[in-house]
Amino acid sequence: MVASVRIRFVTSTPLDIRRGSGTYVGIHVLARALTSLGHQVEFVTPRLHLPVYTAERLLFNRFLRPAPDFDVSVGFDMDGYRIADVAALKGVIADEVRFEAGLTRLTMGMQARCERLHVQRARRVLTTSRYSAERARALYGLPDLPVVVPELIDLGEWRSLLQANSAASARFTVLFVGRLYRRKRVEVLLRAAASLRSRIPDLEVRMVGSGPCAATLHALSRDLALNRTVTWLGDVPRATLAAEYNRAQVFCLPSVQEGFGIVLLEAMAAGKALVASRAAAIPEVAPHSVLVEPENVEALAAGIESLHRSPEACAGQAAEGARWVEQFDAARVAGLFLDAIGGSR
């Protein structure tokens, strides 16, 4: 009989999908998968919440103490940099901050310094992609590449949600899902939509998510007269998100920086064709996608148009994605995670 491993998850990531985004999803799906395999997972999260997230994060870490009752403590991203055995990076903050500006850049820079301390003192470092492993070694001065354990998706749960929340549209629908940060390059998708209006008269672009660039992007959408083409949905519950994936023909991710991209797994599992930037971890996570030059409006527009013109190519890519995503199922990745932290399946 396999012994149960007692694991402590240390994270200050907000415990909801609106603020925690893909990081929240990844951590909590992993915890459920480990529990279903018979292991014990306990979360350590901030009790005091402050208006400035970085201040909350720093204060939370200042008062963390080791927990000898656990077999292993896993700190996610910068969290646990003083006490965790394993540093599990969902992204590399020092890589992400390169694409930000203003207050976001300042506060993320502070977090990156803590993350650097974390990976240098932890006995083991994990990342979710080869891209992130290489960036962590280069930016944090690590002697070796971190171990890669990919992000995961509970395919059974997600497919049940998709089945229970059917939706359709008579228009050719492109879906974006993500936090509205500068590095997501949503403005490139908006300009591509403006270019495509005359070539795809029934085009509909639907945007799920919120973030610090929301006001700027909404203003650009108005300036481009996209009110009949682009729909801003903000943050939505999981059932509504499943319906949005069902409604779309194509999922689009114009981002120039992704440590992994759980939304790519969601789109594949929903049977959607993908158009994305040939950047960061995207090519290794979704190599079968239509990959285009980053930050190139016409290249992105051409990629979307190619799928509109060829339903056969769209269906073929969707089928390939449905096969490819099986390797990221939660139970399998949880086993890889246990091996990586020195646990047992």
Beta strands, then each sheet from edge to edge (+ up, - down):
strand 1: 6-10
strand 2: 40-44
strand 3: 72-76
strand 4: 86-89
strand 5: 124-127
strand 6: 147-148
strand 7: 172-177
strand 8: 203-208
strand 9: 230-234
strand 10: 250-253
strand 11: 273-277
strand 12: 290-292
sheet 1: 2+ 1+ 3+ 4+ 5+ 6+
sheet 2: 9+ 8+ 7+ 10+ 11+ 12+
end
